[in-house]
Amino acid sequence: MWVTDAISYAPWAAVEAARRLLGGDRRAGFEASARVFGIGFAETIAGTTITDY
């Protein structure tokens, strides 16, 4: 994963996750963010790309 600003990625990801949870995009219990929001969740954060090596 590559992000333009690694320091601000975590807060932006947390805000996006909270926005989705408050909007009803969730299931009961503990799950990883990729399982709840889909495997492309990380790429929904501005400036993030996934690169396969």
N, CA, C and O atoms as a CHARMM CRD file, in Angstrom:
* protein
*
  212
    1    1 MET  N      0.85100  -1.16300   0.00000 PROA 1      0.00000
    2    1 MET  CA     0.00000   0.00000   0.00000 PROA 1      0.00000
    3    1 MET  C      0.89500   1.22300   0.00000 PROA 1      0.00000
    4    1 MET  O      1.92000   1.24100   0.68100 PROA 1      0.00000
    5    2 TRP  N      0.52400   2.23300  -0.74800 PROA 2      0.00000
    6    2 TRP  CA     1.25800   3.48800  -0.79900 PROA 2      0.00000
    7    2 TRP  C      0.28000   4.61500  -0.51300 PROA 2      0.00000
    8    2 TRP  O     -0.81000   4.66400  -1.08400 PROA 2      0.00000
    9    3 VAL  N      0.67400   5.51700   0.37200 PROA 3      0.00000
   10    3 VAL  CA    -0.15700   6.67700   0.68800 PROA 3      0.00000
   11    3 VAL  C      0.67500   7.92900   0.52800 PROA 3      0.00000
   12    3 VAL  O      1.88700   7.90200   0.73800 PROA 3      0.00000
   13    4 THR  N      0.02900   9.04000   0.15300 PROA 4      0.00000
   14    4 THR  CA     0.76900  10.28100  -0.02700 PROA 4      0.00000
   15    4 THR  C      1.26400  10.83900   1.29700 PROA 4      0.00000
   16    4 THR  O      2.31300  11.48200   1.34200 PROA 4      0.00000
   17    5 ASP  N      0.53100  10.60400   2.36500 PROA 5      0.00000
   18    5 ASP  CA     0.91300  11.11500   3.68000 PROA 5      0.00000
   19    5 ASP  C      0.57200  10.05800   4.72800 PROA 5      0.00000
   20    5 ASP  O     -0.56300   9.98300   5.19800 PROA 5      0.00000
   21    6 ALA  N      1.55300   9.25000   5.08500 PROA 6      0.00000
   22    6 ALA  CA     1.31900   8.12300   5.99400 PROA 6      0.00000
   23    6 ALA  C      0.83600   8.56700   7.37000 PROA 6      0.00000
   24    6 ALA  O      0.08100   7.84600   8.02300 PROA 6      0.00000
   25    7 ILE  N      1.25900   9.73400   7.81100 PROA 7      0.00000
   26    7 ILE  CA     0.86800  10.20500   9.14300 PROA 7      0.00000
   27    7 ILE  C     -0.62300  10.50700   9.20800 PROA 7      0.00000
   28    7 ILE  O     -1.25200  10.26600  10.23900 PROA 7      0.00000
   29    8 SER  N     -1.19700  11.02400   8.13900 PROA 8      0.00000
   30    8 SER  CA    -2.62300  11.34900   8.19700 PROA 8      0.00000
   31    8 SER  C     -3.52200  10.22900   7.68000 PROA 8      0.00000
   32    8 SER  O     -4.74300  10.38100   7.69500 PROA 8      0.00000
   33    9 TYR  N     -2.95400   9.10200   7.22200 PROA 9      0.00000
   34    9 TYR  CA    -3.78700   8.00000   6.73000 PROA 9      0.00000
   35    9 TYR  C     -4.67800   7.42800   7.83400 PROA 9      0.00000
   36    9 TYR  O     -5.88300   7.27700   7.63400 PROA 9      0.00000
   37   10 ALA  N     -4.10400   7.11100   8.98800 PROA 10     0.00000
   38   10 ALA  CA    -4.87600   6.47300  10.06900 PROA 10     0.00000
   39   10 ALA  C     -6.06100   7.32400  10.51800 PROA 10     0.00000
   40   10 ALA  O     -7.16300   6.79100  10.65400 PROA 10     0.00000
   41   11 PRO  N     -5.87900   8.63100  10.75600 PROA 11     0.00000
   42   11 PRO  CA    -7.04800   9.42800  11.15200 PROA 11     0.00000
   43   11 PRO  C     -8.11800   9.48900  10.06200 PROA 11     0.00000
   44   11 PRO  O     -9.31000   9.42000  10.36300 PROA 11     0.00000
   45   12 TRP  N     -7.70300   9.61700   8.79800 PROA 12     0.00000
   46   12 TRP  CA    -8.68100   9.66000   7.70900 PROA 12     0.00000
   47   12 TRP  C     -9.40700   8.32800   7.58000 PROA 12     0.00000
   48   12 TRP  O    -10.61000   8.30300   7.31800 PROA 12     0.00000
   49   13 ALA  N     -8.69500   7.22200   7.76100 PROA 13     0.00000
   50   13 ALA  CA    -9.32300   5.90400   7.70900 PROA 13     0.00000
   51   13 ALA  C    -10.32300   5.74800   8.85500 PROA 13     0.00000
   52   13 ALA  O    -11.40200   5.18700   8.66400 PROA 13     0.00000
   53   14 ALA  N     -9.97000   6.23700  10.03700 PROA 14     0.00000
   54   14 ALA  CA   -10.87800   6.16200  11.18500 PROA 14     0.00000
   55   14 ALA  C    -12.13800   6.99100  10.94600 PROA 14     0.00000
   56   14 ALA  O    -13.24300   6.55700  11.27200 PROA 14     0.00000
   57   15 VAL  N    -11.96800   8.17600  10.37800 PROA 15     0.00000
   58   15 VAL  CA   -13.12200   9.03100  10.07900 PROA 15     0.00000
   59   15 VAL  C    -14.02500   8.36300   9.04600 PROA 15     0.00000
   60   15 VAL  O    -15.24700   8.36900   9.19400 PROA 15     0.00000
   61   16 GLU  N    -13.43200   7.78900   8.00300 PROA 16     0.00000
   62   16 GLU  CA   -14.22500   7.10800   6.97500 PROA 16     0.00000
   63   16 GLU  C    -14.95500   5.90200   7.55500 PROA 16     0.00000
   64   16 GLU  O    -16.12000   5.67000   7.23200 PROA 16     0.00000
   65   17 ALA  N    -14.28200   5.13100   8.40700 PROA 17     0.00000
   66   17 ALA  CA   -14.92600   3.98100   9.04400 PROA 17     0.00000
   67   17 ALA  C    -16.09400   4.43600   9.91700 PROA 17     0.00000
   68   17 ALA  O    -17.16600   3.83200   9.88200 PROA 17     0.00000
   69   18 ALA  N    -15.89400   5.49200  10.69700 PROA 18     0.00000
   70   18 ALA  CA   -16.96700   6.01200  11.55400 PROA 18     0.00000
   71   18 ALA  C    -18.14000   6.49800  10.71500 PROA 18     0.00000
   72   18 ALA  O    -19.29700   6.25600  11.06000 PROA 18     0.00000
   73   19 ARG  N    -17.84300   7.18700   9.61000 PROA 19     0.00000
   74   19 ARG  CA   -18.90400   7.67700   8.72800 PROA 19     0.00000
   75   19 ARG  C    -19.74700   6.51300   8.20700 PROA 19     0.00000
   76   19 ARG  O    -20.97500   6.58700   8.18100 PROA 19     0.00000
   77   20 ARG  N    -19.07500   5.44200   7.79400 PROA 20     0.00000
   78   20 ARG  CA   -19.79600   4.28100   7.26800 PROA 20     0.00000
   79   20 ARG  C    -20.58100   3.56100   8.36200 PROA 20     0.00000
   80   20 ARG  O    -21.71100   3.12800   8.13400 PROA 20     0.00000
   81   21 LEU  N    -19.98900   3.43200   9.54400 PROA 21     0.00000
   82   21 LEU  CA   -20.68900   2.77100  10.65000 PROA 21     0.00000
   83   21 LEU  C    -21.93900   3.53900  11.05300 PROA 21     0.00000
   84   21 LEU  O    -23.00100   2.94900  11.25500 PROA 21     0.00000
   85   22 LEU  N    -21.80900   4.85900  11.17000 PROA 22     0.00000
   86   22 LEU  CA   -22.95700   5.68300  11.54400 PROA 22     0.00000
   87   22 LEU  C    -24.02800   5.67400  10.45800 PROA 22     0.00000
   88   22 LEU  O    -25.20600   5.89900  10.73300 PROA 22     0.00000
   89   23 GLY  N    -23.60600   5.41100   9.22000 PROA 23     0.00000
   90   23 GLY  CA   -24.55100   5.32600   8.11100 PROA 23     0.00000
   91   23 GLY  C    -25.21800   3.96900   7.98700 PROA 23     0.00000
   92   23 GLY  O    -26.03100   3.75800   7.08700 PROA 23     0.00000
   93   24 GLY  N    -24.88100   3.03800   8.88800 PROA 24     0.00000
   94   24 GLY  CA   -25.52500   1.73300   8.89400 PROA 24     0.00000
   95   24 GLY  C    -24.77900   0.65100   8.13800 PROA 24     0.00000
   96   24 GLY  O    -25.29900  -0.45500   7.98800 PROA 24     0.00000
   97   25 ASP  N    -23.57400   0.93600   7.65500 PROA 25     0.00000
   98   25 ASP  CA   -22.78800  -0.04200   6.89100 PROA 25     0.00000
   99   25 ASP  C    -21.96500  -0.89100   7.85600 PROA 25     0.00000
  100   25 ASP  O    -20.75400  -0.70700   7.98000 PROA 25     0.00000
  101   26 ARG  N    -22.64300  -1.83500   8.54900 PROA 26     0.00000
  102   26 ARG  CA   -21.93300  -2.64300   9.54000 PROA 26     0.00000
  103   26 ARG  C    -22.68400  -3.93900   9.81600 PROA 26     0.00000
  104   26 ARG  O    -23.84500  -4.10900   9.44300 PROA 26     0.00000
  105   27 ARG  N    -21.98500  -4.83400  10.47600 PROA 27     0.00000
  106   27 ARG  CA   -22.56300  -6.08600  10.97000 PROA 27     0.00000
  107   27 ARG  C    -22.20800  -6.19300  12.44500 PROA 27     0.00000
  108   27 ARG  O    -21.25400  -5.56900  12.90900 PROA 27     0.00000
  109   28 ALA  N    -22.96800  -6.97700  13.17000 PROA 28     0.00000
  110   28 ALA  CA   -22.70400  -7.14800  14.60000 PROA 28     0.00000
  111   28 ALA  C    -21.41800  -7.92800  14.81400 PROA 28     0.00000
  112   28 ALA  O    -21.08700  -8.81300  14.02500 PROA 28     0.00000
  113   29 GLY  N    -20.68700  -7.60200  15.88600 PROA 29     0.00000
  114   29 GLY  CA   -19.47200  -8.32600  16.24300 PROA 29     0.00000
  115   29 GLY  C    -18.21100  -7.67300  15.70700 PROA 29     0.00000
  116   29 GLY  O    -18.25800  -6.66000  15.00900 PROA 29     0.00000
  117   30 PHE  N    -17.07700  -8.28200  16.05600 PROA 30     0.00000
  118   30 PHE  CA   -15.78700  -7.75000  15.63400 PROA 30     0.00000
  119   30 PHE  C    -15.42900  -8.28200  14.25800 PROA 30     0.00000
  120   30 PHE  O    -15.56200  -9.47900  14.00200 PROA 30     0.00000
  121   31 GLU  N    -14.98700  -7.42600  13.39000 PROA 31     0.00000
  122   31 GLU  CA   -14.53900  -7.80300  12.04700 PROA 31     0.00000
  123   31 GLU  C    -13.41500  -6.85400  11.63800 PROA 31     0.00000
  124   31 GLU  O    -13.34400  -5.72200  12.11400 PROA 31     0.00000
  125   32 ALA  N    -12.56200  -7.31500  10.77400 PROA 32     0.00000
  126   32 ALA  CA   -11.53300  -6.44500  10.19800 PROA 32     0.00000
  127   32 ALA  C    -12.20900  -5.44800   9.25700 PROA 32     0.00000
  128   32 ALA  O    -13.25900  -5.74500   8.68700 PROA 32     0.00000
  129   33 SER  N    -11.61500  -4.27600   9.09500 PROA 33     0.00000
  130   33 SER  CA   -12.22500  -3.24600   8.24700 PROA 33     0.00000
  131   33 SER  C    -12.44300  -3.73700   6.82300 PROA 33     0.00000
  132   33 SER  O    -13.45700  -3.39800   6.21200 PROA 33     0.00000
  133   34 ALA  N    -11.52900  -4.52000   6.28000 PROA 34     0.00000
  134   34 ALA  CA   -11.69800  -5.03200   4.91600 PROA 34     0.00000
  135   34 ALA  C    -12.90300  -5.96300   4.81300 PROA 34     0.00000
  136   34 ALA  O    -13.57300  -5.99000   3.78100 PROA 34     0.00000
  137   35 ARG  N    -13.18600  -6.72400   5.86400 PROA 35     0.00000
  138   35 ARG  CA   -14.33800  -7.62700   5.82500 PROA 35     0.00000
  139   35 ARG  C    -15.64300  -6.83700   5.92500 PROA 35     0.00000
  140   35 ARG  O    -16.62200  -7.17600   5.26000 PROA 35     0.00000
  141   36 VAL  N    -15.66600  -5.80000   6.74000 PROA 36     0.00000
  142   36 VAL  CA   -16.88600  -5.01300   6.91800 PROA 36     0.00000
  143   36 VAL  C    -17.14500  -4.11200   5.71700 PROA 36     0.00000
  144   36 VAL  O    -18.26200  -4.06500   5.20300 PROA 36     0.00000
  145   37 PHE  N    -16.10900  -3.39400   5.26700 PROA 37     0.00000
  146   37 PHE  CA   -16.28000  -2.37800   4.23200 PROA 37     0.00000
  147   37 PHE  C    -15.84800  -2.82800   2.84100 PROA 37     0.00000
  148   37 PHE  O    -16.01200  -2.08500   1.87400 PROA 37     0.00000
  149   38 GLY  N    -15.30000  -4.03200   2.73100 PROA 38     0.00000
  150   38 GLY  CA   -14.84500  -4.53100   1.43300 PROA 38     0.00000
  151   38 GLY  C    -13.34100  -4.40300   1.28000 PROA 38     0.00000
  152   38 GLY  O    -12.69700  -3.60200   1.95900 PROA 38     0.00000
  153   39 ILE  N    -12.78500  -5.21100   0.37000 PROA 39     0.00000
  154   39 ILE  CA   -11.32900  -5.24100   0.23700 PROA 39     0.00000
  155   39 ILE  C    -10.75600  -3.94600  -0.32800 PROA 39     0.00000
  156   39 ILE  O     -9.55200  -3.71500  -0.21700 PROA 39     0.00000
  157   40 GLY  N    -11.57100  -3.11300  -0.92000 PROA 40     0.00000
  158   40 GLY  CA   -11.08600  -1.85100  -1.46300 PROA 40     0.00000
  159   40 GLY  C    -11.15400  -0.69300  -0.48700 PROA 40     0.00000
  160   40 GLY  O    -10.93200   0.45400  -0.87400 PROA 40     0.00000
  161   41 PHE  N    -11.46000  -0.97500   0.78500 PROA 41     0.00000
  162   41 PHE  CA   -11.62400   0.11000   1.76700 PROA 41     0.00000
  163   41 PHE  C    -10.40900   1.02100   1.83900 PROA 41     0.00000
  164   41 PHE  O    -10.55400   2.24300   1.84100 PROA 41     0.00000
  165   42 ALA  N     -9.21500   0.44700   1.89700 PROA 42     0.00000
  166   42 ALA  CA    -8.00400   1.26900   2.02500 PROA 42     0.00000
  167   42 ALA  C     -7.88900   2.26800   0.88400 PROA 42     0.00000
  168   42 ALA  O     -7.43600   3.39400   1.08600 PROA 42     0.00000
  169   43 GLU  N     -8.29500   1.86100  -0.31000 PROA 43     0.00000
  170   43 GLU  CA    -8.17800   2.74100  -1.46800 PROA 43     0.00000
  171   43 GLU  C     -9.23000   3.84600  -1.49800 PROA 43     0.00000
  172   43 GLU  O     -9.14600   4.74200  -2.33800 PROA 43     0.00000
  173   44 THR  N    -10.21600   3.80500  -0.60500 PROA 44     0.00000
  174   44 THR  CA   -11.18900   4.89100  -0.55500 PROA 44     0.00000
  175   44 THR  C    -10.62500   6.11100   0.15800 PROA 44     0.00000
  176   44 THR  O    -11.21700   7.18900   0.10600 PROA 44     0.00000
  177   45 ILE  N     -9.48600   5.95000   0.82500 PROA 45     0.00000
  178   45 ILE  CA    -8.83100   7.06900   1.49400 PROA 45     0.00000
  179   45 ILE  C     -7.99900   7.79900   0.44200 PROA 45     0.00000
  180   45 ILE  O     -7.17200   7.18900  -0.23500 PROA 45     0.00000
  181   46 ALA  N     -8.21800   9.09400   0.31000 PROA 46     0.00000
  182   46 ALA  CA    -7.54600   9.89500  -0.71600 PROA 46     0.00000
  183   46 ALA  C     -6.03400   9.70200  -0.67700 PROA 46     0.00000
  184   46 ALA  O     -5.42900   9.70500   0.39500 PROA 46     0.00000
  185   47 GLY  N     -5.43000   9.53500  -1.85100 PROA 47     0.00000
  186   47 GLY  CA    -3.98200   9.40700  -1.95800 PROA 47     0.00000
  187   47 GLY  C     -3.44800   8.01200  -1.71200 PROA 47     0.00000
  188   47 GLY  O     -2.23500   7.83600  -1.60000 PROA 47     0.00000
  189   48 THR  N     -4.32500   7.00100  -1.62300 PROA 48     0.00000
  190   48 THR  CA    -3.89700   5.63500  -1.33200 PROA 48     0.00000
  191   48 THR  C     -4.01000   4.76700  -2.57600 PROA 48     0.00000
  192   48 THR  O     -5.02100   4.80200  -3.27700 PROA 48     0.00000
  193   49 THR  N     -2.96900   3.98700  -2.84400 PROA 49     0.00000
  194   49 THR  CA    -3.00900   3.00400  -3.92700 PROA 49     0.00000
  195   49 THR  C     -2.43800   1.69300  -3.40500 PROA 49     0.00000
  196   49 THR  O     -1.56900   1.68900  -2.53400 PROA 49     0.00000
  197   50 ILE  N     -2.92900   0.58500  -3.94100 PROA 50     0.00000
  198   50 ILE  CA    -2.43300  -0.74000  -3.58700 PROA 50     0.00000
  199   50 ILE  C     -1.55200  -1.22100  -4.72900 PROA 50     0.00000
  200   50 ILE  O     -1.96000  -1.19100  -5.89000 PROA 50     0.00000
  201   51 THR  N     -0.35000  -1.66200  -4.39900 PROA 51     0.00000
  202   51 THR  CA     0.59300  -2.13900  -5.40600 PROA 51     0.00000
  203   51 THR  C      1.00200  -3.56100  -5.07300 PROA 51     0.00000
  204   51 THR  O      1.44400  -3.83500  -3.95700 PROA 51     0.00000
  205   52 ASP  N      0.86000  -4.47000  -6.02800 PROA 52     0.00000
  206   52 ASP  CA     1.32800  -5.84800  -5.86300 PROA 52     0.00000
  207   52 ASP  C      2.78500  -5.91500  -6.29300 PROA 52     0.00000
  208   52 ASP  O      3.14100  -5.43900  -7.37100 PROA 52     0.00000
  209   53 TYR  N      3.62200  -6.50200  -5.45700 PROA 53     0.00000
  210   53 TYR  CA     5.04300  -6.62900  -5.79300 PROA 53     0.00000
  211   53 TYR  C      5.36500  -8.03000  -6.17800 PROA 53     0.00000
  212   53 TYR  O      6.51500  -8.33400  -6.49500 PROA 53     0.00000
